[in-house]
Every structure is written in structure tokens, then in C-alpha cells.
Amino acid sequence: MHKENLNDTRSSATKARLVNSTIESLIEIGFTKTTGVEVCRRAQLTRGALNHHFPDFSGLLVETLQSIYLQLLEIKLPLDVGLMEHILLEGHARIIRPEFKAVIELWLASKNDKQFGLRLVQAMELGSEMFSPQMVLEHKNQGVGSKEFEMIYRTISEALIGIGLGRAIGEGEPLAHESMVLHVLQGMAQTYDHQQLT
């Protein structure tokens, strides 16, 4: 039993090294240059280790996307603000992480390769929680489900994805207009939240 636990621990550690090396590669050199050879080089593991833990390279990429989403979803901000502003600020904290560039790389790759895209669908569904955390469902009395809520929520979500894309293109740095966009979104969110209190 002890030997099995040790093997499981080693196996988990090896998989984590492969996933973390994939994330690092996607951030630094992009999807097209992220290969099995590159990931193994970064992880300091053999190609055999990769083949042992993942049926194919797409399997590694699917697990990588799931891992990134879980990391980003762990970001929780204990803010004393209204629901919509909380969604905005927590979503922003997630998309400015370097790992979000890896998410964008995998999203784009999934659209260019239909077979790969089908494999990513489940992982992408997990990521849909990035901008609609559980707290939204817990606040039904704050207009959740109304047309106005959906309009503002979708505007915030799409703008945040655009900010994340801008940062990905800008090597992680915010674009010049990011603070202006955030200011406008925050004003919309605060106005909505204030209306829900009155």
C-alpha cells in the first residue's frame, strides 16, 4: 500500500511538472511553438514520461486548460462592494494573470483545429465560471436573470476578455486605455448595484 501511495505521488508530481511546463511554454512562446519536445525539455523529463501520463499531446493540453481554470477560479476577492462590481473586480483579477494568455492561446487553437476543439469543450465549460462565479447564483434578489443584469454582465465579461487579449498581445503589460475601460465598467457596475439597493 505504501509503495502504491509513493507511486501515485510521483505520478501526480510528474503530471504537474508537465502541465506547469506547458503553461510556461504557452505564455512564453505561444501555442504553435509549444510541442511535446519543448514541454519535456522545460520539465526536464523524457518523451516517454509524457507518453506514459497522457494518451496524446491533446490530452496534456486539455488537462493544462483545466488546471489553469482551477487556478484562476481560486482567485476570490473579499470585497465590500455590490454584486456587479464584485464580478468586475474579481474577473479583472483573473484575466490579468499571465496564465490567461495560455487560455487565449488554447481558445484560438481550438478554433483552428476542430478535433482539438471538441476535446477542449469540457474544459472550456469549466472556464465559463470565470466571470459568473457561484456568488451570482446566490444573489437572485439582486436582479440576476433580468435583461439589464444580462446586458451589463455580458458587457463586462466581453470587455474583460478583450483586456486579457490586449495584455496577451502586449507581453502582459496593460494597454494604454485599460484603466479608462475599467473606469467606465466600474461606473456601470456601481450604478447597477446602487439601483438594486433602492
C-alpha positions as CSV (number, residue, x, y, z in Angstrom):
1,M,0.0,0.0,0.0
2,H,2.8,2.4,0.9
3,K,4.5,1.7,-2.4
4,E,1.3,2.5,-4.3
5,N,0.9,5.8,-2.5
6,L,4.5,6.7,-3.3
7,N,3.9,5.8,-7.0
8,D,0.7,7.9,-7.1
9,T,2.6,10.8,-5.5
10,R,5.4,10.6,-8.1
11,S,2.9,10.2,-10.9
12,S,1.0,13.3,-9.8
13,A,4.2,15.3,-9.4
14,T,5.3,14.3,-12.9
15,K,2.0,15.2,-14.4
16,A,2.1,18.6,-12.6
17,R,5.6,19.3,-14.0
18,L,4.3,18.6,-17.5
19,V,1.2,20.8,-17.1
20,N,3.2,23.6,-15.5
21,S,5.8,23.4,-18.3
22,T,3.0,23.5,-20.8
23,I,1.6,26.7,-19.2
24,E,5.0,28.3,-19.1
25,S,5.6,27.4,-22.8
26,L,2.2,28.7,-23.9
27,I,2.8,32.0,-22.1
28,E,6.4,32.5,-23.3
29,I,6.4,31.2,-26.9
30,G,2.7,30.5,-27.8
31,F,0.7,27.5,-29.0
32,T,2.4,26.9,-32.3
33,K,5.9,26.5,-30.7
34,T,4.6,24.5,-27.7
35,T,5.4,21.0,-28.7
36,G,5.9,17.8,-26.8
37,V,9.6,18.1,-27.1
38,E,9.6,21.7,-25.8
39,V,7.4,20.7,-22.8
40,C,9.6,17.8,-21.9
41,R,12.7,20.0,-22.2
42,R,11.2,22.6,-19.8
43,A,10.0,19.9,-17.4
44,Q,13.4,18.1,-17.7
45,L,11.5,14.8,-18.4
46,T,11.7,12.3,-21.3
47,R,9.2,12.0,-24.0
48,G,8.4,8.6,-22.5
49,A,7.2,10.3,-19.3
50,L,4.8,12.4,-21.4
51,N,3.5,9.4,-23.3
52,H,3.1,7.5,-20.1
53,H,0.9,10.1,-18.4
54,F,-1.1,11.4,-21.4
55,P,-2.5,9.4,-24.3
56,D,-1.5,12.1,-26.7
57,F,-0.4,15.8,-26.7
58,S,-4.0,17.0,-26.9
59,G,-4.7,15.2,-23.6
60,L,-2.0,17.2,-22.0
61,L,-3.4,20.4,-23.4
62,V,-6.9,19.6,-22.1
63,E,-5.5,18.9,-18.6
64,T,-3.5,22.1,-18.9
65,L,-6.6,24.2,-19.6
66,Q,-8.5,22.6,-16.8
67,S,-5.5,23.3,-14.4
68,I,-5.4,27.0,-15.5
69,Y,-9.1,27.4,-15.0
70,L,-8.9,25.9,-11.5
71,Q,-6.0,28.2,-10.6
72,L,-7.9,31.3,-11.9
73,L,-11.1,30.3,-10.2
74,E,-9.3,30.1,-6.8
75,I,-8.8,33.9,-7.0
76,K,-11.5,35.1,-4.7
77,L,-11.6,38.8,-3.6
78,P,-13.4,39.5,-0.3
79,L,-14.7,42.9,-1.4
80,D,-17.3,45.1,0.3
81,V,-19.0,46.1,-3.0
82,G,-22.1,45.2,-4.8
83,L,-22.5,42.1,-6.8
84,M,-21.9,43.5,-10.3
85,E,-18.8,45.4,-9.2
86,H,-17.6,42.3,-7.4
87,I,-17.9,40.3,-10.7
88,L,-16.0,43.0,-12.5
89,L,-13.1,43.2,-10.0
90,E,-12.8,39.5,-9.5
91,G,-12.9,38.9,-13.2
92,H,-10.3,41.5,-13.8
93,A,-8.0,39.9,-11.1
94,R,-8.3,36.7,-13.1
95,I,-7.7,37.9,-16.6
96,I,-4.6,39.9,-15.7
97,R,-2.8,36.8,-14.5
98,P,-0.1,35.6,-17.0
99,E,-1.9,32.3,-17.2
100,F,-4.8,33.9,-19.0
101,K,-2.5,34.3,-22.1
102,A,-2.2,30.5,-22.1
103,V,-6.0,30.3,-22.0
104,I,-6.3,32.6,-25.1
105,E,-3.7,30.5,-26.9
106,L,-5.7,27.3,-26.3
107,W,-9.0,29.0,-27.2
108,L,-7.6,30.1,-30.6
109,A,-6.0,26.7,-31.3
110,S,-9.3,25.0,-30.6
111,K,-11.0,27.1,-33.3
112,N,-8.3,26.3,-35.8
113,D,-8.4,22.5,-35.2
114,K,-11.9,21.1,-34.9
115,Q,-10.8,17.8,-33.4
116,F,-8.8,19.5,-30.8
117,G,-11.7,21.9,-30.2
118,L,-14.1,19.0,-29.5
119,R,-11.6,17.7,-26.9
120,L,-11.4,21.1,-25.2
121,V,-15.2,21.6,-24.9
122,Q,-15.5,20.1,-21.4
123,A,-12.5,22.1,-20.1
124,M,-13.9,25.3,-21.6
125,E,-17.3,24.7,-19.9
126,L,-15.4,24.8,-16.5
127,G,-13.9,28.1,-17.6
128,S,-17.3,29.6,-18.2
129,E,-17.5,30.1,-14.4
130,M,-14.6,32.6,-14.6
131,F,-17.0,35.6,-15.0
132,S,-20.1,34.1,-13.4
133,P,-19.0,32.7,-10.1
134,Q,-21.2,30.9,-7.7
135,M,-22.0,34.1,-5.9
136,V,-24.1,35.2,-8.9
137,L,-26.5,32.3,-8.2
138,E,-26.6,33.2,-4.5
139,H,-27.9,36.7,-5.2
140,K,-31.2,36.1,-7.0
141,N,-32.7,39.1,-5.3
142,Q,-30.2,41.5,-7.0
143,G,-31.8,41.4,-10.4
144,V,-29.9,38.3,-11.6
145,G,-31.7,37.0,-14.6
146,S,-33.1,40.3,-15.7
147,K,-32.4,41.7,-19.1
148,E,-30.5,44.6,-17.6
149,F,-28.3,42.3,-15.5
150,E,-27.5,40.2,-18.5
151,M,-26.7,43.2,-20.7
152,I,-24.3,44.7,-18.1
153,Y,-22.8,41.3,-17.2
154,R,-22.2,40.4,-20.8
155,T,-20.6,43.8,-21.5
156,I,-18.3,43.4,-18.5
157,S,-17.4,39.8,-19.5
158,E,-16.6,40.6,-23.1
159,A,-14.6,43.7,-22.2
160,L,-12.6,41.7,-19.7
161,I,-11.8,39.1,-22.3
162,G,-10.7,42.0,-24.6
163,I,-8.5,43.3,-21.8
164,G,-7.0,39.9,-21.4
165,L,-6.3,39.6,-25.1
166,G,-4.7,43.1,-25.1
167,R,-2.4,42.1,-22.3
168,A,-1.5,38.8,-24.1
169,I,-0.5,40.7,-27.2
170,G,1.3,43.3,-25.1
171,E,3.5,40.8,-23.3
172,G,1.5,41.0,-20.1
173,E,1.5,44.8,-19.9
174,P,-1.8,46.7,-19.8
175,L,-2.7,48.7,-22.9
176,A,-2.9,52.4,-22.6
177,H,-6.7,52.5,-22.5
178,E,-7.2,49.6,-20.0
179,S,-7.7,51.9,-17.0
180,M,-10.2,54.0,-18.9
181,V,-12.2,51.0,-19.9
182,L,-12.1,49.7,-16.3
183,H,-13.3,53.1,-15.0
184,V,-16.3,53.0,-17.4
185,L,-17.2,49.4,-16.5
186,Q,-16.9,50.2,-12.8
187,G,-19.2,53.1,-13.2
188,M,-21.8,50.9,-14.9
189,A,-21.4,48.2,-12.3
190,Q,-21.8,50.7,-9.4
191,T,-24.8,52.3,-11.0
192,Y,-26.5,48.9,-11.4
193,D,-25.6,47.8,-7.9
194,H,-27.0,51.1,-6.4
195,Q,-30.2,50.7,-8.3
196,Q,-30.7,47.2,-6.8
197,L,-30.5,48.7,-3.3
198,T,-33.2,51.4,-3.9
